[in-house]
Amino acid sequence: MNTTLHKPLAGKVGVVFGVANKRSIAWAIAQAWHQAGAKLLFNYQGDRLKENVEELTTEFGSDIFLYPCDVSSDEEIATFFHKVQEHTPTLDLMLHSVAFAPKEALEGDFISTSRDAFLLAHNISAYSLVGLTRHAAPMMTEGGSIIAMTYYGAAKVVPHYNVMGVAKASLEASTRYLAYDLGKKNIRVNCISAGPVQTLAARGISGFSSMMKHYEAHAPLGRSCTTQELGHTGVFLASDGAAGITGQVLYVDGGYEIMGM
């Protein structure tokens, strides 16, 4: 029997950035990667989230790597990957599910975005992918798959998404340039553009419930997506089944992205 059919990520090692709680998209993909056979390492942002991530990852066993990493700090990123190298000589997978903008920047008009809010959103939501990849890529000696989470607000205006939409557009462009840089090393870099799902981050967006209803009314499937579906997509992009795919944005949104009206 070919076990790779049942465990397509068997023998692979991945690092996951962005788990906050059990509703996190990062957690859904981490669970799917684990079930597909991958060994995983996790970051957490500050002591406030450490307990959450610790509690979640216990279902993977007691020997789970968990280390702090503030992605806005080059020093913490370097320290994090130094610790990773103590646990594994190589990596195969990396998930970037990290984004932040000040709450006031996700309300009102985009034109009111302050310089500080603009820079902070881009630093954490977009540049961090570059900073993390710079350290992860040298460990992907046999090739690899890097996945970042994005949203339709990067391509079209979504009221109240504001500076986060602009930062996600930067993230998507960064994905393409990284895919070009790393293709010669057989490292693939892609985005999953998730439709709205009930996460901690989503609840911070003004009008989120109206957004969900809009998807139900207009998406071809009559809905957005589930975190489980995002997990399955994460496994696909991490697996040999997606070996020829890089620099792409894959929409998992019930088909909403194709609609003009």
N, C-alpha and C positions, 0 to 999 in steps of 0.2 A: 504494500500500500504506500502511496506517495503522501507522506505526512504533511508536505507543504501545501496540499490542497486544503487541509484542515487547520494547519498552523502556518499561514503564509509568511509570518514574520519570525519563525523559529530560528533561534541563534542570533537574532539581531538585537542590538543595544540602542536604546533611544533616551534622549533627555527631553523632559517636558517642562516648559515654562508657562505659568499662568493659571495653575489650579488654585481656585479660591475656596470653593465649596462644592457640594455634591451636584449642584445645578450647572457648574461651569462646563462650557464646551470642551475646555482642555481636559476635564476629568472624563467626559464621555469618550474622547478620543484615546486617552490613556487607558481606560478600561478595555476598549476595543483592541488596542495594540497589545495589551497584556494577554487578552484571550487569544490573540493571534500568535502568541508565543514569544513576544519581545520582552527583554529585561529592561526595566525603566529606572531612570534617575530623575529626581524632582528638585525644583527650586521652591522657595517660598519667599514672600516679600514681607519682612518684618515679623516680629513675635506674634502680632495679632492674628496672622494667618497660619502660623506654624502648627498650632494645635489642630486646626481644621484639616490641613494637609496630612499631618501625622495620623490622625484618626482614619481618614479615607484610605491611605496607603497601607494600613495594617491588613487589609483584605488580600494584599499581594504577598503577605508573609512578613516575617520580622526583620529580614535583612534587606531593608529598602534604603537606598541612598537619598538623603534629604538634607539640603544645605541652603543657607540663605543666599539670595542674590538680588540686589536692587539693580535692575537693568539700566538705570540712568547713571550708574557708576562704572567707569572702565576698570577701576581697581577691584570692585566686587565681582565683575564678570571674569576678570583674570584669575582671581582667587577661587571662584567657583569652578572653573575648568581645570585649575591645578588640582583641586580636590577630586574632580571627576577622573583625572588621569591616575589617581591613586587607586581607583576602583576598577577601571577598565582602560586598556591601552588603545582601544578603538571605539568609534561610534558609527552607527548606521543611520540613525534617525534623529531629527530634532523638530519639536513642535513649538512654534511661537504663537501664543495666544495671550498677548499682553497689549493693553491699550488703556490710556487714561487721558482725560481732559477735565479741567475744573468744572464743577457743576454749573456755575454761572455762565460758562461758555456754551453749554448745551441748552440754554434758554434764550429767548429773545432772538435778535437778528444776528446773522453772521458778521455783519459790518461792525458790530460792537465788540468783536473779539479783541482782547488786549494782546499786546506783543508777548507778554509773559505766558499767557494761556496758549497762544499759537506755538511758541517755542517748546513749551512743556509737552503739548499734545504730540508734536512731531518727534521730540526726543524719545519719549516713552513708547509711542505707538508705531513709529516707523524706523528711526535710527537704531533702536535697540535690535532690530532684526540684523542689521549690518554688523553691529558690535558683537552679537552672539555668534553669528555665522563665521566671523573672522577667527574665532577660537574653535568652533566646532569643526569647520571644514578640514583643518590639518589632521584631525583625528579620524576622518572618514577616508581611510586609506584604501578601502575597497569600493569606493563610491558611496552614495547615500541619498537620502531624501529629506529635504527640509520643507516644512509646511507652515504657512502663516495664515491666520484667520483674518478675513476681511468682511466687508459688507457693501451692498449695492449703493449706499450713500457715497462711495468712492467714485462712482460713474455718473450718477444722477443726483439731483437735489432732493434730499429728504428733509422736510422742515424739522428744525430743532437739532438735527444731527450736526449741523454747523461745522466747527473746526475739526471734529472727528472725521467727517467725510473727506476733508482736505488731507488730513493726516493719513487716512486709509488709501487715498489716491497715491500719496507718496510711498506708502508701504507696497502697493501693487507695482509701481514703477521700480522700486528697489528690488522686488522679486525678479523682475525681468533682467535687470542689470546683473544681479547676482547669478542668475541662471546662465547668463552669457559668460561671466567670469569663471564659473565652476564647472561648466559643461565638459571641459577637457579632462576633468578629474572624475567624470561620471557621477557628479553630484547634481541632483535635480532639485529645483526650488519652485514651489507652486503655492498658490493661495486657494483656500476654500472660502467662497463667499456665501456665508450662511444667511438664510432668511431669519426674520425675528424669532427668537426663542426666549422662554422665560428664564433669564439669568439675572444674577445680581447686577451686572453691568447694564443690562437692558432696562431694568427698572429705573435707572437714573436718567433715561431719555424721556423728555416730556412728550405726552401723547402716545406712549407705547401701546396701550390697549387699542387705540384707534388704528394703529398700524397693523396689529394682528387681524382686526376685523377687515381691513382693506385687503389683506392678502387672501382671506377667506372668500372675499367677494370677487377678486380679480385673478388670482393665480389659477392656471389651468387645472391643478390638482385640488383646488378649493381649500388650500391650506398652505402654511409655510413649510417647516420641516421639524423633525424631532432631533434631540441630541443623539439618539441611537443611530439615526440615519447619518448624522455628521461623523459619528464614530466609524461606521462602515466605510464612508468616503475616505476617512483618514487612513484606514487600513489599505484601501485600494491604492491611494497615492504613495503609500510607504512600501508597497509590494512590487514584485517583478511585473505584475500586470500593468503597471503604469511606467514601465522602464523607458518608454519613448516619449514621455510627457514631461516637459519642463517649461518654466516661464509662463505658466497659464493660470488663469483665474477660473476655477470650476464652481459654478453656481449650484447650490443645494438649497432651493427656495420654492419648491413646488412649481417651478416654471415661471415665476413672476417676472424674471428678468427679460423674457422674450416678448412681453406684452407692450403694445404701444398705447392702448386705451383700456 
